[in-house]
Amino acid sequence: MTYNFFLSSFCFAILSGLTHAAATNPAEATNLPAKDAYGCVGEEGYSWCVKLKQCVRPSKILIENNLELTAENFHEFCQTKLK
């Protein structure tokens, strides 16, 4: 019985340490999505719109303004340069 208790306690201590190390790992912060200079997360489909002064989803803006879904229309509407 004592051996099982010791083994269980040891495993719990190891698992607790691993969980704590994973939660405080500085590398975890690098997994956040990259933001552009305006704070827009391109990986989530957002781009900066100069005209609206906010991060927007180009498709949503174009649909709301009855424009064809093209990069040129978005850049023209938002007055941004094409890359």
Sequence and secondary structure as in RCSB ss.txt:
>XXXX:A:sequence
MTYNFFLSSFCFAILSGLTHAAATNPAEATNLPAKDAYGCVGEEGYSWCVKLKQCVRPSKILIENNLELTAENFH
EFCQTKLK
>XXXX:A:secstr
 HHHHHHHHHHHHHHHHHHHHHHT GGGGGGS  B TTS BGGGT EEETTTTEEE HHHHHHHTT  S HHHHH
HHHT    
